[in-house]
Amino acid sequence: MAVSAYVLIQTEVGKAAQVATEVRNITGVRSADDVTGPYDVIAVAEADNMDELGRMVVSRIQMIDGITRTLTCPVVNL
């Protein structure tokens, strides 16, 4: 069963649109939208397991120029 997570992303000023576009192009990211509030972009990501999801966030998403911080919120099925 695949795992999903919301990835809340803070960016440098003026970089949200560029970051959202780049995040959308990552395999496993289902969507990435510009938002207002304390975060600038919210992405929905999916992977086969938590380890793969963590690697996607650390080695792919966090490496995008303009990202200053991420917060990954895994989806739970209660």
Backbone as JSON Lines, residues from 0, in Angstrom:
{"i":0,"aa":"M","n":[0.84,-1.18,0.0],"ca":[0.0,0.0,0.0],"c":[0.88,1.25,0.0]}
{"i":1,"aa":"A","n":[0.58,2.17,-0.86],"ca":[1.36,3.41,-0.97],"c":[1.06,4.33,0.22]}
{"i":2,"aa":"V","n":[2.02,5.18,0.53],"ca":[1.84,6.19,1.56],"c":[1.77,7.55,0.88]}
{"i":3,"aa":"S","n":[0.97,8.43,1.46],"ca":[0.82,9.79,0.94],"c":[1.18,10.78,2.03]}
{"i":4,"aa":"A","n":[1.57,11.98,1.62],"ca":[1.88,13.03,2.59],"c":[1.65,14.39,1.95]}
{"i":5,"aa":"Y","n":[1.32,15.34,2.8],"ca":[1.31,16.74,2.4],"c":[2.69,17.28,2.76]}
{"i":6,"aa":"V","n":[3.32,17.97,1.82],"ca":[4.62,18.57,2.07],"c":[4.42,20.07,2.04]}
{"i":7,"aa":"L","n":[4.54,20.71,3.2],"ca":[4.38,22.15,3.33],"c":[5.74,22.79,3.12]}
{"i":8,"aa":"I","n":[5.8,23.74,2.21],"ca":[7.07,24.29,1.76],"c":[7.12,25.8,1.96]}
{"i":9,"aa":"Q","n":[8.19,26.27,2.59],"ca":[8.46,27.7,2.67],"c":[9.55,28.02,1.64]}
{"i":10,"aa":"T","n":[9.39,29.17,0.99],"ca":[10.34,29.56,-0.05],"c":[10.92,30.94,0.24]}
{"i":11,"aa":"E","n":[11.96,31.26,-0.49],"ca":[12.47,32.63,-0.47],"c":[11.41,33.53,-1.1]}
{"i":12,"aa":"V","n":[11.44,34.8,-0.75],"ca":[10.48,35.77,-1.28],"c":[10.53,35.77,-2.81]}
{"i":13,"aa":"G","n":[9.37,35.67,-3.42],"ca":[9.27,35.72,-4.88],"c":[9.56,34.42,-5.59]}
{"i":14,"aa":"K","n":[9.8,33.32,-4.87],"ca":[10.19,32.06,-5.5],"c":[9.07,31.01,-5.52]}
{"i":15,"aa":"A","n":[7.91,31.29,-4.94],"ca":[6.86,30.28,-4.78],"c":[6.42,29.67,-6.11]}
{"i":16,"aa":"A","n":[6.16,30.48,-7.11],"ca":[5.67,29.96,-8.39],"c":[6.71,29.05,-9.05]}
{"i":17,"aa":"Q","n":[7.97,29.47,-9.03],"ca":[9.04,28.66,-9.61],"c":[9.19,27.35,-8.86]}
{"i":18,"aa":"V","n":[9.15,27.41,-7.53],"ca":[9.29,26.19,-6.72],"c":[8.13,25.24,-6.99]}
{"i":19,"aa":"A","n":[6.91,25.75,-7.03],"ca":[5.75,24.89,-7.28],"c":[5.87,24.18,-8.62]}
{"i":20,"aa":"T","n":[6.31,24.89,-9.63],"ca":[6.49,24.29,-10.96],"c":[7.52,23.17,-10.91]}
{"i":21,"aa":"E","n":[8.64,23.4,-10.25],"ca":[9.68,22.38,-10.18],"c":[9.24,21.17,-9.35]}
{"i":22,"aa":"V","n":[8.53,21.42,-8.25],"ca":[8.05,20.33,-7.41],"c":[7.07,19.46,-8.2]}
{"i":23,"aa":"R","n":[6.18,20.08,-8.98],"ca":[5.21,19.32,-9.78],"c":[5.87,18.33,-10.73]}
{"i":24,"aa":"N","n":[7.08,18.61,-11.16],"ca":[7.78,17.76,-12.13],"c":[8.48,16.56,-11.49]}
{"i":25,"aa":"I","n":[8.44,16.43,-10.17],"ca":[9.1,15.32,-9.48],"c":[8.18,14.1,-9.53]}
{"i":26,"aa":"T","n":[8.75,12.97,-9.92],"ca":[8.0,11.71,-9.93],"c":[7.51,11.4,-8.52]}
{"i":27,"aa":"G","n":[6.24,11.12,-8.38],"ca":[5.64,10.84,-7.09],"c":[4.87,12.0,-6.5]}
{"i":28,"aa":"V","n":[5.06,13.19,-7.05],"ca":[4.3,14.36,-6.59],"c":[3.02,14.43,-7.42]}
{"i":29,"aa":"R","n":[1.88,14.35,-6.73],"ca":[0.59,14.38,-7.43],"c":[0.13,15.8,-7.71]}
{"i":30,"aa":"S","n":[0.48,16.75,-6.84],"ca":[0.11,18.15,-7.07],"c":[1.01,19.04,-6.23]}
{"i":31,"aa":"A","n":[1.11,20.29,-6.64],"ca":[1.85,21.3,-5.89],"c":[1.2,22.63,-6.2]}
{"i":32,"aa":"D","n":[0.7,23.3,-5.17],"ca":[-0.04,24.54,-5.36],"c":[0.55,25.67,-4.54]}
{"i":33,"aa":"D","n":[0.54,26.87,-5.12],"ca":[0.91,28.08,-4.38],"c":[-0.23,28.37,-3.41]}
{"i":34,"aa":"V","n":[0.11,28.74,-2.18],"ca":[-0.89,29.09,-1.18],"c":[-0.44,30.33,-0.42]}
{"i":35,"aa":"T","n":[-1.35,30.9,0.36],"ca":[-0.99,32.02,1.23],"c":[-0.94,31.52,2.66]}
{"i":36,"aa":"G","n":[-0.29,32.27,3.51],"ca":[-0.17,31.88,4.91],"c":[1.28,31.61,5.26]}
{"i":37,"aa":"P","n":[1.54,30.83,6.3],"ca":[2.91,30.61,6.74],"c":[3.72,29.75,5.76]}
{"i":38,"aa":"Y","n":[3.05,29.02,4.88],"ca":[3.74,28.23,3.86],"c":[3.4,28.81,2.5]}
{"i":39,"aa":"D","n":[4.29,28.61,1.54],"ca":[4.13,29.2,0.21],"c":[3.64,28.2,-0.83]}
{"i":40,"aa":"V","n":[3.97,26.92,-0.63],"ca":[3.58,25.86,-1.56],"c":[3.18,24.65,-0.71]}
{"i":41,"aa":"I","n":[2.09,23.99,-1.13],"ca":[1.72,22.72,-0.51],"c":[1.68,21.67,-1.6]}
{"i":42,"aa":"A","n":[2.43,20.59,-1.4],"ca":[2.48,19.5,-2.38],"c":[1.86,18.25,-1.76]}
{"i":43,"aa":"V","n":[1.3,17.42,-2.63],"ca":[0.83,16.1,-2.23],"c":[1.75,15.09,-2.9]}
{"i":44,"aa":"A","n":[2.4,14.27,-2.09],"ca":[3.37,13.31,-2.61],"c":[2.95,11.9,-2.24]}
{"i":45,"aa":"E","n":[3.35,10.95,-3.06],"ca":[3.02,9.55,-2.83],"c":[4.24,8.69,-3.13]}
{"i":46,"aa":"A","n":[4.45,7.66,-2.3],"ca":[5.57,6.73,-2.49],"c":[5.14,5.35,-2.01]}
{"i":47,"aa":"D","n":[5.95,4.35,-2.33],"ca":[5.62,2.98,-1.94],"c":[5.71,2.75,-0.44]}
{"i":48,"aa":"N","n":[6.61,3.48,0.24],"ca":[6.76,3.32,1.69],"c":[7.34,4.6,2.28]}
{"i":49,"aa":"M","n":[7.4,4.66,3.62],"ca":[7.88,5.87,4.29],"c":[9.33,6.19,3.97]}
{"i":50,"aa":"D","n":[10.17,5.17,3.84],"ca":[11.58,5.42,3.52],"c":[11.71,6.09,2.15]}
{"i":51,"aa":"E","n":[10.97,5.57,1.18],"ca":[11.01,6.16,-0.16],"c":[10.47,7.59,-0.14]}
{"i":52,"aa":"L","n":[9.42,7.82,0.62],"ca":[8.86,9.17,0.74],"c":[9.9,10.11,1.35]}
{"i":53,"aa":"G","n":[10.56,9.67,2.4],"ca":[11.6,10.49,3.02],"c":[12.73,10.82,2.07]}
{"i":54,"aa":"R","n":[13.15,9.81,1.3],"ca":[14.22,10.07,0.31],"c":[13.77,11.08,-0.73]}
{"i":55,"aa":"M","n":[12.5,11.0,-1.15],"ca":[11.99,11.96,-2.14],"c":[12.06,13.39,-1.59]}
{"i":56,"aa":"V","n":[11.63,13.55,-0.35],"ca":[11.62,14.89,0.25],"c":[13.04,15.41,0.41]}
{"i":57,"aa":"V","n":[13.93,14.6,0.97],"ca":[15.29,15.06,1.28],"c":[16.15,15.21,0.03]}
{"i":58,"aa":"S","n":[16.09,14.26,-0.88],"ca":[17.02,14.29,-2.01],"c":[16.46,14.94,-3.27]}
{"i":59,"aa":"R","n":[15.15,15.14,-3.34],"ca":[14.59,15.76,-4.53],"c":[13.95,17.11,-4.23]}
{"i":60,"aa":"I","n":[12.99,17.12,-3.31],"ca":[12.24,18.36,-3.04],"c":[13.13,19.39,-2.36]}
{"i":61,"aa":"Q","n":[13.81,19.02,-1.29],"ca":[14.61,20.0,-0.55],"c":[15.8,20.53,-1.33]}
{"i":62,"aa":"M","n":[16.16,19.89,-2.42],"ca":[17.29,20.34,-3.22],"c":[16.92,21.45,-4.21]}
{"i":63,"aa":"I","n":[15.64,21.75,-4.33],"ca":[15.2,22.78,-5.28],"c":[15.62,24.16,-4.78]}
{"i":64,"aa":"D","n":[16.21,24.92,-5.67],"ca":[16.67,26.27,-5.35],"c":[15.47,27.14,-4.95]}
{"i":65,"aa":"G","n":[15.59,27.84,-3.84],"ca":[14.54,28.74,-3.38],"c":[13.75,28.19,-2.21]}
{"i":66,"aa":"I","n":[13.88,26.9,-1.91],"ca":[13.19,26.33,-0.75],"c":[14.02,26.59,0.5]}
{"i":67,"aa":"T","n":[13.36,27.1,1.54],"ca":[14.07,27.37,2.79],"c":[13.73,26.36,3.89]}
{"i":68,"aa":"R","n":[12.52,25.76,3.82],"ca":[12.11,24.81,4.87],"c":[10.95,23.98,4.36]}
{"i":69,"aa":"T","n":[10.9,22.72,4.82],"ca":[9.75,21.86,4.51],"c":[9.23,21.23,5.79]}
{"i":70,"aa":"L","n":[7.96,20.86,5.76],"ca":[7.33,20.11,6.85],"c":[6.5,19.03,6.18]}
{"i":71,"aa":"T","n":[6.83,17.76,6.45],"ca":[6.14,16.65,5.82],"c":[5.09,16.09,6.77]}
{"i":72,"aa":"C","n":[3.85,16.02,6.3],"ca":[2.72,15.55,7.12],"c":[2.16,14.28,6.47]}
{"i":73,"aa":"P","n":[2.56,13.1,6.95],"ca":[2.04,11.87,6.38],"c":[0.53,11.73,6.63]}
{"i":74,"aa":"V","n":[-0.16,11.17,5.66],"ca":[-1.6,10.91,5.78],"c":[-1.78,9.62,6.56]}
{"i":75,"aa":"V","n":[-2.69,9.63,7.53],"ca":[-3.01,8.42,8.29],"c":[-4.46,8.05,8.02]}
{"i":76,"aa":"N","n":[-4.73,6.78,8.0],"ca":[-6.09,6.29,7.8],"c":[-6.61,5.76,9.12]}
{"i":77,"aa":"L","n":[-7.43,6.54,9.8],"ca":[-7.93,6.18,11.12],"c":[-9.19,5.34,11.04]}
